[in-house]
Each structure stands twice: as C-alpha cells, then as structure tokens.
Amino acid sequence: MEIRNIYCVGRNYADHAKELGNDIPEAPMLFMKPTHALVHGAKKTLDLPADAGELHYETELVVLFKEAYSPEKTLQEMIGQAAVGIDFTLRDRQEKLKQKRHPWLTAKGFKYSAAVGPFFPFDEKQWQTTAFRMEKNGEIVQEGSPGQMIFSLRELVDFTGPLLGIGPGDLLYTGTPEGVGKVEKGDKLALYYNNQKAGTFWIETT
C-alpha cells in the first residue's frame, strides 16, 4: 500500500515530556512529516544530517490505516497493521525553532527522518498490552506500551480524523516514551515488537 500522510503525535508519554522539560499537553499535539522522510524495511542504512547539531532517536509504535476514518468504525475496521518506528529529530534545531515559536518542520521532516520496520497485523484487543523497545548497539534505551500513553489510540484517531482526515495508506506515529537520546555515525538501532525483531537501522551521516 502506498503511504500517503505521515501523522505524528508529540508528548504522548508523560515521562518523555518531563525529560525534555515540556508541559504535559491537554490535547494531542500533532505534526506531520513529508513522504520523503519515510524509510520502510527490515534492514536499512540511514543517511542522516551530520552538520545540524544533535540528532536524536524517538522510538514509537506506528499504525497503518486501511480504511477512511469514521467515528462509527472500530479501530480494527480502520487499522490494518502496526509496526515500530523511529521519529528522528534534529534536537538543537528544534529547540531554536521552539524558542522563536516557528514550526518544527525542518527539525522533524528532513529526508529519512521517519523510519519504520516491518508491519505486523493490528489486533485491537491486544493493543493496550503491546510491548515495544529499541536497542542501541545492543543496549536497551527505550521501551514502552500503549498503556502508558496520555492519549489512547482511539482518542488520537478521533482527534486526527475530523481535523485532518484519515484514509487508506496514512501512518500515525503514536508518541515516544522516555529515554530519547543521541545517535551518531555507526550506531546500530534494533527494534522489537512484542519481543519479535521489528527492524534494524544503521546510522550513516553526511
């Protein structure tokens, strides 16, 4: 399925908001990435910027929609698959943009900044207990579960659908838990979905 829109949710885990010194939002914080940001696959090398300050990983659960949004539809009817992804962020640039109250696009939407591993069948009944994690060079640096989210998947979908529209081929990055950190050239990032291998990415910088 061709990917259309890439929606992302900021500050959806309380401990992550706190670790960056941000307030906990009262409503979902949405931003988008261009489709040029997308890298999908089981094993990929990512060529990311090296001259724009610190580059951070943010590991997230990602869902892929198979049907258009309707408030009457269940999540199972709308969502076909789920995966683990990485929202790469140019942190220094983001902080400068935030200080100026400017949009985050160039800090969040640069090429290859939306990595996503292989997709697994979406199961609404099991979603809340889905476990995911990322290992950086063999060490666990982030792990989480939807049960820790500030806004549930249903709340995110019901917030996004009426405002922006959701259709087949749209992705939703659902937010990152605490533990975000810096990546550098040569780092190996391994993703896991319910303890199953869910993608490996190697960092290259130019």
C-alpha positions in Angstrom: 0.0 0.0 0.0 1.3 3.4 -0.9 1.9 5.7 2.1 0.1 8.9 1.9 0.2 11.1 5.0 2.6 10.7 7.9 0.9 12.0 11.1 2.9 12.2 14.3 2.0 12.8 18.0 4.2 14.8 20.3 4.5 14.4 24.1 2.1 11.5 24.4 4.1 9.8 27.3 4.3 11.9 30.5 7.8 10.8 31.4 9.1 11.8 28.0 7.5 15.3 28.3 9.2 15.7 31.6 12.6 14.5 30.4 12.6 17.3 27.9 11.2 19.9 30.3 7.9 20.2 28.5 4.4 20.6 29.8 2.0 17.7 29.6 -0.4 18.6 26.8 -4.2 18.9 27.4 -5.0 17.7 23.9 -3.0 15.7 21.3 -0.1 17.6 19.8 0.1 16.7 16.1 2.7 17.4 13.4 3.5 15.8 10.1 6.4 14.5 8.1 6.7 14.6 4.3 6.6 11.2 2.5 10.2 11.9 1.5 11.0 11.3 5.2 9.8 7.7 5.1 12.2 4.8 5.1 10.5 1.4 5.4 12.1 -2.0 5.7 13.6 -4.7 7.9 17.2 -3.7 7.3 18.2 -0.2 6.2 21.2 2.2 6.4 20.0 5.8 7.0 21.9 8.7 5.6 21.1 11.5 8.1 22.4 15.1 8.6 25.7 15.5 10.4 26.0 19.3 10.5 22.8 20.4 12.2 23.5 19.7 15.8 22.5 16.7 17.9 20.4 14.1 16.1 18.0 12.2 18.4 16.0 9.0 18.1 12.4 8.7 19.3 11.0 5.2 19.2 7.3 4.8 18.6 4.5 2.4 17.8 3.2 3.2 14.3 -0.2 2.2 12.8 -1.1 1.9 9.1 -4.7 2.7 8.1 -6.6 0.5 5.6 -9.9 2.4 5.7 -11.1 6.0 5.9 -11.9 7.4 9.3 -15.4 7.3 10.6 -16.4 7.8 14.3 -18.7 4.8 14.0 -15.9 2.4 12.9 -13.8 0.4 15.3 -10.1 0.7 15.3 -9.9 -2.8 13.9 -12.0 -1.8 10.9 -9.8 1.2 10.2 -6.3 0.0 11.0 -4.7 -2.9 9.2 -1.2 -3.1 10.6 1.2 -1.9 13.2 5.0 -1.5 13.5 7.8 0.1 15.5 9.2 3.2 14.0 11.7 5.9 14.8 11.0 9.6 14.6 14.4 11.2 14.1 14.8 14.7 15.4 17.4 17.4 15.0 17.1 18.5 18.6 19.2 21.6 18.6 17.3 22.9 15.6 14.0 22.0 17.2 14.9 24.0 20.3 15.8 27.0 18.3 12.6 26.8 16.4 10.5 26.4 19.6 12.2 29.5 21.1 11.1 31.5 18.0 7.7 29.9 18.0 8.3 28.7 14.5 7.1 25.3 13.0 9.2 22.2 13.6 9.2 21.0 10.0 12.9 21.3 9.3 13.8 19.7 12.6 11.3 16.8 12.2 10.7 16.3 8.5 14.1 16.0 6.8 14.8 13.1 4.5 14.8 9.7 6.1 13.6 11.0 9.4 10.7 8.6 9.6 12.0 5.1 9.8 9.6 2.2 10.2 10.2 -1.5 10.4 8.1 -4.4 9.0 4.4 -4.4 9.7 2.5 -6.8 11.9 -1.2 -7.5 11.9 -3.1 -5.0 14.1 -5.1 -6.5 16.9 -7.3 -4.0 18.8 -7.9 -6.4 21.6 -4.2 -6.8 22.3 -3.1 -3.2 21.5 -3.0 -1.9 25.1 -0.5 -4.5 26.2 1.7 -4.3 23.1 5.3 -4.0 24.1 8.0 -2.3 22.1 11.6 -1.4 22.6 14.8 -0.2 20.9 18.3 -1.4 21.5 21.1 0.9 20.6 24.3 -1.0 19.9 22.9 -3.9 22.0 21.7 -1.9 25.0 18.0 -1.2 25.6 17.5 2.5 25.6 13.7 2.8 25.1 10.8 0.6 25.9 7.1 1.2 26.3 3.5 0.2 25.8 0.2 1.9 24.8 -1.0 1.6 28.4 1.5 4.4 29.3 0.1 6.8 26.7 -1.5 10.1 27.8 -4.0 9.9 24.9 -5.2 6.4 23.8 -5.1 5.3 20.2 -8.8 5.8 20.0 -8.5 9.4 21.3 -5.7 10.1 18.8 -7.7 8.7 15.9 -10.9 10.6 16.9 -8.9 13.8 17.3 -7.0 13.5 14.0 -9.7 12.1 11.7 -12.2 15.0 11.9 -9.5 17.7 11.8 -7.1 16.4 9.1 -8.8 13.4 7.6 -7.5 9.8 7.7 -7.6 7.4 4.8 -6.0 4.2 3.4 -2.2 4.5 3.4 -1.9 7.0 6.2 0.5 6.4 9.0 0.2 7.5 12.6 3.3 7.7 14.9 1.7 7.5 18.4 4.4 9.1 20.6 7.6 8.1 22.3 8.4 7.0 25.9 11.2 8.4 28.0 14.8 7.5 27.0 15.3 9.5 23.8 18.9 10.2 23.1 21.6 11.0 20.6 22.6 8.9 17.6 26.0 9.0 15.8 27.6 7.5 12.7 27.9 3.8 13.0 25.2 3.2 15.6 23.0 0.2 15.2 19.4 0.6 16.2 17.4 -2.6 16.6 13.6 -2.5 17.1 11.3 -5.1 18.8 7.6 -5.6 18.7 6.3 -7.9 21.4 9.8 -9.3 21.6 9.9 -10.0 17.9 12.5 -8.4 15.7 10.9 -5.4 14.1 13.6 -3.7 12.0 17.3 -2.8 12.2 18.7 0.5 11.1 22.3 1.6 10.8 23.2 5.3 11.1 25.3 6.9 8.4 25.9 10.7 8.4 26.9 13.2 5.7 
